Amino acid sequence: MLAIRLQRIGRAGYPTYRLAVQESQRHPSSGRVVAYVGSYNPHTKDANIQVEAAQKYLDNGAQPTPRVAKLLKEAGVKLPKWVKEATSDKQKALRNPEKLRKNQPKEEAPEEVAETPAEAPTEAAE
């Protein structure tokens, strides 16, 4: 099965990506690439996509990753119904919400001491 995924290129600390069509069982950096259908620069949010080539591979069953599906949709590629689109709900599930500090009972402030230890020796000296 083919996959359309991002393949990292660029220098250290400044990644850019190619949209590569390759076998889904291979690693993106070392697998044999069938075709390159575009590029993506995350710093400028600039995506250059060959729409016709990407559409051809999608029609033949290539499964895009969620990020690539978002990029293809923004570029105007018609995604098939079976493509899983990324959800924008990034809510992290809490394991134990009852342990959160905001859910703990409020503690009362300790009462102030009437006589401070610094005042006591001065009275005894008189």
C-alpha positions in Angstrom: 0.0 0.0 0.0 1.2 3.5 -0.8 1.4 6.4 1.7 1.8 10.1 1.1 3.9 11.4 3.9 6.3 14.2 4.9 10.0 13.5 4.4 12.3 15.8 6.3 15.0 17.6 4.5 16.9 20.8 5.2 19.6 21.7 7.6 19.8 21.1 11.4 17.4 23.3 13.3 15.6 24.4 10.1 13.5 21.6 8.7 11.7 21.6 5.4 9.7 18.7 4.1 8.9 16.9 0.8 5.6 15.2 0.2 6.8 11.7 -0.8 4.7 8.9 -2.1 6.2 5.6 -0.9 5.4 2.2 0.5 3.7 2.5 3.8 5.8 -0.2 5.4 9.1 1.7 4.7 10.6 4.4 6.9 10.3 7.9 5.5 14.0 8.7 5.5 15.3 5.4 4.0 12.4 3.8 2.0 12.3 3.8 -1.8 10.3 6.7 -3.0 7.8 6.3 -5.8 7.3 10.0 -6.5 7.6 13.4 -4.9 4.4 15.4 -5.2 5.3 18.6 -3.4 7.1 20.4 -0.6 6.2 22.2 2.6 8.1 24.8 4.6 6.6 25.0 8.2 8.3 28.3 9.0 6.6 30.2 6.2 3.6 27.8 6.0 4.3 27.6 2.2 3.1 24.4 0.5 4.0 23.7 -3.1 1.9 20.8 -4.3 1.5 19.2 -7.7 -2.3 18.9 -7.6 -2.7 16.5 -10.5 0.0 14.1 -9.4 -1.3 14.0 -5.8 -4.9 13.5 -7.1 -3.7 10.5 -9.3 -2.1 8.8 -6.3 -5.1 9.4 -4.1 -7.4 8.0 -6.7 -5.2 4.9 -6.9 -5.4 4.3 -3.1 -2.5 6.1 -1.5 -3.3 7.0 2.1 -2.1 10.4 3.3 -1.0 11.1 6.8 -3.2 13.5 8.8 -0.9 16.5 8.3 -0.5 15.8 4.5 -4.3 15.4 4.2 -4.7 18.9 5.7 -2.1 20.3 3.3 -3.7 18.6 0.3 -7.1 19.9 1.3 -5.8 23.5 1.6 -4.2 23.1 -1.9 -7.5 22.2 -3.5 -7.0 18.5 -3.9 -10.3 16.6 -3.7 -9.9 13.9 -1.0 -11.7 10.6 -1.3 -14.3 9.8 1.3 -12.2 7.1 3.0 -9.3 9.5 3.8 -9.1 10.1 7.6 -9.0 13.8 8.3 -7.2 15.2 11.3 -9.4 16.6 14.1 -8.7 20.0 15.5 -9.9 18.9 19.0 -6.6 18.6 20.9 -8.0 18.1 24.4 -5.8 16.1 26.6 -7.6 13.5 28.6 -7.0 13.8 32.4 -6.3 10.6 34.3 -7.2 11.7 37.8 -9.0 15.1 37.7 -9.8 14.8 41.4 -6.1 15.2 42.2 -5.9 18.6 40.6 -5.1 21.5 42.9 -8.1 23.4 41.8 -10.4 20.5 42.8 -8.9 20.2 46.3 -10.8 21.6 49.3 -9.7 25.1 50.3 -7.4 25.3 53.4 -8.1 27.9 56.0 -5.4 30.5 56.8 -3.7 30.0 60.1 -4.7 32.5 62.8 -2.2 35.2 63.8 -0.3 34.7 67.0 -1.3 37.5 69.5 2.2 37.8 71.1 5.3 37.6 69.0 8.5 36.1 70.5 10.5 39.3 69.9 8.2 41.4 72.2 8.4 39.0 75.2 12.1 39.6 76.2 11.6 43.4 76.2 8.8 43.2 78.8 10.8 40.9 81.1 13.8 43.3 81.0 11.8 46.1 82.5 
